[in-house]
């Protein structure tokens, strides 16, 4: 009985301390998230026709994407 109780306390203490080894999670990609969306990320992965930093081009791409792919009425044939 005493050994089982000691084992239970030991397992409870180990479970309580298991969360103490977590490492902090930080953004490692180097992408700034406090810039305007149309400024881009500086990465070459972008839709053809969109120029990073050009707000008019960004708005045109959003309008095109909305009409072509996110409009359910145009998808139904």
C-alpha atoms as a printed R data frame, in Angstrom:
   type eleno elety resid chain resno       x      y       z
1  ATOM     1    CA   UNK     A     1   0.000  0.000   0.000
2  ATOM     2    CA   UNK     A     2   2.738  2.440   0.965
3  ATOM     3    CA   UNK     A     3   4.797  1.551  -2.116
4  ATOM     4    CA   UNK     A     4   1.811  2.058  -4.442
5  ATOM     5    CA   UNK     A     5   1.097  5.451  -2.862
6  ATOM     6    CA   UNK     A     6   4.737  6.513  -3.250
7  ATOM     7    CA   UNK     A     7   4.705  5.380  -6.896
8  ATOM     8    CA   UNK     A     8   1.497  7.332  -7.530
9  ATOM     9    CA   UNK     A     9   3.027 10.486  -6.006
10 ATOM    10    CA   UNK     A    10   6.176 10.029  -8.056
11 ATOM    11    CA   UNK     A    11   4.185  9.658 -11.273
12 ATOM    12    CA   UNK     A    12   2.068 12.712 -10.398
13 ATOM    13    CA   UNK     A    13   5.199 14.782  -9.738
14 ATOM    14    CA   UNK     A    14   6.757 13.643 -13.030
15 ATOM    15    CA   UNK     A    15   3.590 14.551 -14.930
16 ATOM    16    CA   UNK     A    16   3.455 17.970 -13.254
17 ATOM    17    CA   UNK     A    17   7.058 18.723 -14.179
18 ATOM    18    CA   UNK     A    18   6.762 17.454 -17.756
19 ATOM    19    CA   UNK     A    19   5.496 20.821 -19.023
20 ATOM    20    CA   UNK     A    20   8.489 22.701 -17.634
21 ATOM    21    CA   UNK     A    21  10.699 21.597 -20.525
22 ATOM    22    CA   UNK     A    22   8.772 23.450 -23.245
23 ATOM    23    CA   UNK     A    23  10.843 25.675 -25.481
24 ATOM    24    CA   UNK     A    24   9.475 29.107 -26.409
25 ATOM    25    CA   UNK     A    25   7.877 29.190 -29.847
26 ATOM    26    CA   UNK     A    26   8.924 32.140 -31.963
27 ATOM    27    CA   UNK     A    27   8.479 33.099 -35.586
28 ATOM    28    CA   UNK     A    28  11.634 31.877 -37.317
29 ATOM    29    CA   UNK     A    29  10.719 32.723 -40.914
30 ATOM    30    CA   UNK     A    30  11.970 36.308 -40.707
31 ATOM    31    CA   UNK     A    31   8.803 37.625 -42.379
32 ATOM    32    CA   UNK     A    32   7.602 40.902 -40.886
33 ATOM    33    CA   UNK     A    33   3.909 40.713 -40.093
34 ATOM    34    CA   UNK     A    34   3.439 44.397 -39.267
35 ATOM    35    CA   UNK     A    35   3.607 45.671 -42.850
36 ATOM    36    CA   UNK     A    36   0.749 46.333 -45.233
37 ATOM    37    CA   UNK     A    37  -0.425 43.263 -47.152
38 ATOM    38    CA   UNK     A    38   0.346 44.770 -50.538
39 ATOM    39    CA   UNK     A    39   3.988 45.297 -49.556
40 ATOM    40    CA   UNK     A    40   4.582 41.559 -49.929
41 ATOM    41    CA   UNK     A    41   7.011 39.323 -48.116
42 ATOM    42    CA   UNK     A    42  10.061 39.773 -50.299
43 ATOM    43    CA   UNK     A    43   9.853 36.141 -51.343
44 ATOM    44    CA   UNK     A    44   9.659 35.246 -55.036
45 ATOM    45    CA   UNK     A    45   6.485 33.162 -54.581
46 ATOM    46    CA   UNK     A    46   3.774 35.471 -55.862
47 ATOM    47    CA   UNK     A    47   0.962 35.425 -58.384
48 ATOM    48    CA   UNK     A    48   2.158 36.383 -61.861
49 ATOM    49    CA   UNK     A    49   1.126 39.947 -62.658
50 ATOM    50    CA   UNK     A    50   1.294 41.200 -59.080
51 ATOM    51    CA   UNK     A    51   4.099 43.616 -58.274
52 ATOM    52    CA   UNK     A    52   5.071 43.649 -54.608
53 ATOM    53    CA   UNK     A    53   4.641 47.100 -53.112
54 ATOM    54    CA   UNK     A    54   2.081 48.264 -55.705
55 ATOM    55    CA   UNK     A    55  -1.257 48.804 -53.978
56 ATOM    56    CA   UNK     A    56  -3.230 49.086 -57.226
57 ATOM    57    CA   UNK     A    57  -1.820 45.800 -58.473
58 ATOM    58    CA   UNK     A    58  -2.697 44.175 -55.124
59 ATOM    59    CA   UNK     A    59  -6.291 45.403 -55.299
60 ATOM    60    CA   UNK     A    60  -6.626 44.196 -58.891
61 ATOM    61    CA   UNK     A    61  -5.372 40.719 -57.932
62 ATOM    62    CA   UNK     A    62  -7.870 40.569 -55.041
63 ATOM    63    CA   UNK     A    63 -10.712 41.620 -57.340
64 ATOM    64    CA   UNK     A    64  -9.707 39.034 -59.948
65 ATOM    65    CA   UNK     A    65  -9.387 36.260 -57.380
66 ATOM    66    CA   UNK     A    66 -12.756 37.126 -55.874
67 ATOM    67    CA   UNK     A    67 -14.511 37.036 -59.228
68 ATOM    68    CA   UNK     A    68 -12.813 33.918 -60.615
69 ATOM    69    CA   UNK     A    69 -12.356 31.562 -57.695
70 ATOM    70    CA   UNK     A    70 -14.384 32.705 -54.711
71 ATOM    71    CA   UNK     A    71 -17.650 33.562 -56.451
72 ATOM    72    CA   UNK     A    72 -19.920 30.531 -56.204
73 ATOM    73    CA   UNK     A    73 -22.307 31.869 -58.843
74 ATOM    74    CA   UNK     A    74 -19.620 31.773 -61.539
75 ATOM    75    CA   UNK     A    75 -18.536 28.248 -60.570
76 ATOM    76    CA   UNK     A    76 -21.959 26.700 -61.224
77 ATOM    77    CA   UNK     A    77 -22.346 25.694 -64.867
